């Protein structure tokens, strides 16, 4: 794994999506484009290309710093506070 900031370096295991849905969009009968998984708590929510941008809202509410793509075949991490992208 390429590590480029302390938040990403601190990860010892990766959280993976239990289901391939945005939990908040489901509650609100919304739609999503792509999914991201929080590496602190494991919640899977929609990306910034989605209408509600639930994962970024989750970051602002919780300060959980690192997310991963929950999309099949994508293997990358994003650190919100450091604005760092890392493939693994």
TORZA-371314 format. One line per 5 residues: number of its first residue (from 1); their letters; for each residue x, y, z of N, C-alpha, C. Coordinates in nm, 3 decimals. Layout:
BEGIN
NUM = a = X Y Z X Y Z X Y Z | ... .
END
This chain:
BEGIN
1 = xxxxx = 0.084 -0.117 0.000 0.000 0.000 0.000 0.089 0.124 0.000 | 0.058 0.218 -0.082 0.129 0.345 -0.083 0.074 0.429 0.032 | 0.160 0.475 0.122 0.114 0.558 0.231 0.180 0.695 0.221 | 0.100 0.798 0.237 0.153 0.931 0.213 0.116 1.033 0.320 | 0.043 0.993 0.422 0.014 1.084 0.532 -0.003 1.000 0.659 .
6 = xxxxx = 0.000 1.066 0.773 -0.007 0.992 0.899 -0.140 0.920 0.917 | -0.250 0.978 0.869 -0.380 0.913 0.884 -0.384 0.780 0.808 | -0.331 0.779 0.688 -0.328 0.657 0.607 -0.226 0.560 0.666 | -0.112 0.608 0.709 -0.009 0.522 0.767 -0.058 0.451 0.892 | -0.150 0.510 0.965 -0.201 0.451 1.089 -0.296 0.333 1.064 .
11 = xxxxx = -0.346 0.317 0.942 -0.439 0.208 0.914 -0.366 0.074 0.920 | -0.424 -0.021 0.994 -0.365 -0.154 1.001 -0.449 -0.256 0.925 | -0.579 -0.232 0.915 -0.669 -0.315 0.834 -0.765 -0.223 0.763 | -0.817 -0.270 0.653 -0.912 -0.188 0.577 -1.055 -0.232 0.605 | -1.141 -0.133 0.628 -1.284 -0.157 0.640 -1.339 -0.181 0.499 .
16 = xxxxx = -1.428 -0.277 0.484 -1.490 -0.302 0.355 -1.642 -0.292 0.370 | -1.708 -0.259 0.261 -1.852 -0.241 0.263 -1.923 -0.374 0.288 | -2.018 -0.372 0.383 -2.101 -0.489 0.408 -2.203 -0.507 0.296 | -2.259 -0.396 0.253 -2.357 -0.396 0.145 -2.317 -0.289 0.045 | -2.359 -0.304 -0.078 -2.323 -0.208 -0.182 -2.437 -0.107 -0.200 .
21 = xxxxx = -2.466 -0.034 -0.091 -2.570 0.069 -0.092 -2.525 0.185 -0.004 | -2.577 0.304 -0.032 -2.557 0.418 0.058 -2.667 0.410 0.162 | -2.625 0.390 0.286 -2.721 0.372 0.395 -2.812 0.494 0.411 | -2.760 0.614 0.392 -2.841 0.736 0.407 -2.933 0.757 0.288 | -2.885 0.729 0.167 -2.973 0.742 0.049 -3.091 0.646 0.059 .
26 = xxxxx = -3.067 0.527 0.109 -3.176 0.429 0.126 -3.282 0.487 0.219 | -3.240 0.545 0.330 -3.334 0.603 0.426 -3.415 0.717 0.365 | -3.352 0.793 0.274 -3.414 0.912 0.215 -3.472 0.885 0.076 | -3.471 0.759 0.033 -3.521 0.720 -0.099 -3.446 0.794 -0.210 | -3.316 0.814 -0.190 -3.233 0.884 -0.286 -3.154 0.789 -0.374 .
31 = xxxxx = -3.071 0.846 -0.457 -2.986 0.768 -0.547 -2.840 0.809 -0.526 | -2.749 0.724 -0.572 -2.607 0.753 -0.559 -2.537 0.713 -0.687 | -2.415 0.765 -0.702 -2.331 0.736 -0.819 -2.227 0.631 -0.782 | -2.144 0.661 -0.682 -2.040 0.569 -0.635 -2.044 0.565 -0.483 | -1.984 0.462 -0.427 -1.985 0.444 -0.282 -1.845 0.450 -0.224 .
36 = xxxxx = -1.838 0.499 -0.100 -1.713 0.510 -0.026 -1.733 0.450 0.114 | -1.628 0.393 0.170 -1.635 0.333 0.303 -1.542 0.408 0.397 | -1.596 0.451 0.509 -1.518 0.520 0.612 -1.423 0.419 0.677 | -1.297 0.455 0.687 -1.199 0.365 0.744 -1.192 0.373 0.896 | -1.269 0.461 0.957 -1.276 0.467 1.103 -1.391 0.382 1.155 .
41 = xxxxx = -1.510 0.401 1.099 -1.629 0.334 1.154 -1.691 0.230 1.060 | -1.648 0.226 0.933 -1.697 0.125 0.841 -1.827 0.157 0.769 | -1.885 0.274 0.794 -2.009 0.310 0.726 -1.981 0.330 0.576 | -2.075 0.287 0.492 -2.063 0.305 0.347 -2.167 0.406 0.302 | -2.119 0.512 0.237 -2.206 0.622 0.194 -2.167 0.668 0.054 .
46 = xxxxx = -2.247 0.757 -0.003 -2.227 0.800 -0.142 -2.118 0.907 -0.155 | -2.064 0.915 -0.276 -1.953 1.004 -0.308 -2.001 1.146 -0.340 | -1.906 1.233 -0.370 -1.938 1.372 -0.402 -2.000 1.389 -0.540 | -1.998 1.288 -0.626 -2.069 1.295 -0.753 -2.217 1.263 -0.736 | -2.252 1.212 -0.620 -2.391 1.178 -0.588 -2.464 1.303 -0.538 .
51 = xxxxx = -2.596 1.308 -0.557 -2.671 1.429 -0.520 -2.654 1.473 -0.374 | -2.650 1.379 -0.280 -2.649 1.416 -0.138 -2.510 1.420 -0.074 | -2.409 1.367 -0.140 -2.270 1.372 -0.091 -2.260 1.329 0.056 | -2.319 1.215 0.087 -2.327 1.171 0.227 -2.191 1.144 0.292 | -2.093 1.093 0.216 -1.965 1.062 0.280 -1.893 1.189 0.323 .
56 = xxxxx = -1.895 1.293 0.243 -1.832 1.418 0.283 -1.905 1.478 0.403 | -2.037 1.468 0.405 -2.114 1.514 0.522 -2.074 1.435 0.645 | -2.053 1.305 0.629 -2.009 1.220 0.741 -1.874 1.268 0.793 | -1.783 1.300 0.705 -1.652 1.351 0.747 -1.669 1.480 0.828 | -1.751 1.573 0.779 -1.770 1.700 0.849 -1.836 1.681 0.986 .
61 = xxxxx = -1.922 1.581 0.998 -1.990 1.554 1.125 -1.900 1.481 1.225 | -1.811 1.394 1.176 -1.735 1.304 1.264 -1.585 1.330 1.269 | -1.531 1.395 1.167 -1.386 1.413 1.150 -1.313 1.281 1.127 | -1.384 1.177 1.084 -1.317 1.052 1.046 -1.239 1.081 0.917 | -1.106 1.068 0.920 -1.024 1.125 0.813 -1.014 1.048 0.681 .
66 = xxxxx = -1.018 0.915 0.684 -0.984 0.838 0.564 -1.102 0.755 0.516 | -1.122 0.759 0.383 -1.222 0.675 0.318 -1.155 0.590 0.211 | -1.225 0.485 0.171 -1.179 0.405 0.058 -1.293 0.394 -0.041 | -1.259 0.362 -0.164 -1.363 0.333 -0.262 -1.428 0.201 -0.226 | -1.560 0.196 -0.237 -1.632 0.071 -0.216 -1.674 0.011 -0.350 .
71 = xxxxx = -1.619 0.065 -0.458 -1.652 0.018 -0.592 -1.566 -0.102 -0.629 | -1.627 -0.204 -0.689 -1.551 -0.323 -0.731 -1.435 -0.284 -0.822 | -1.319 -0.339 -0.794 -1.201 -0.316 -0.877 -1.124 -0.190 -0.846 | -1.178 -0.102 -0.763 -1.106 0.020 -0.725 -1.037 -0.004 -0.591 | -0.909 0.033 -0.586 -0.829 0.010 -0.464 -0.755 0.139 -0.431 .
76 = xxxxx = -0.825 0.231 -0.365 -0.762 0.356 -0.327 -0.821 0.411 -0.198 | -0.745 0.501 -0.137 -0.782 0.569 -0.013 -0.776 0.719 -0.036 | -0.858 0.793 0.038 -0.854 0.939 0.035 -0.854 0.988 0.179 | -0.763 1.081 0.208 -0.757 1.144 0.339 -0.812 1.285 0.326 | -0.924 1.311 0.391 -0.987 1.443 0.383 -0.899 1.556 0.437 .
81 = xxxxx = -0.849 1.548 0.561 -0.775 1.663 0.613 -0.645 1.692 0.538 | -0.577 1.588 0.491 -0.449 1.608 0.423 -0.464 1.616 0.271 | -0.586 1.588 0.221 -0.611 1.589 0.076 -0.513 1.498 0.003 | -0.499 1.377 0.055 -0.403 1.281 0.001 -0.478 1.162 -0.057 | -0.440 1.123 -0.178 -0.494 1.007 -0.249 -0.385 0.901 -0.252 .
86 = xxx = -0.420 0.778 -0.218 -0.321 0.670 -0.221 -0.384 0.543 -0.277 | -0.319 0.485 -0.375 -0.363 0.356 -0.428 -0.295 0.246 -0.350 | -0.360 0.131 -0.344 -0.300 0.016 -0.275 -0.324 -0.109 -0.355 .
END
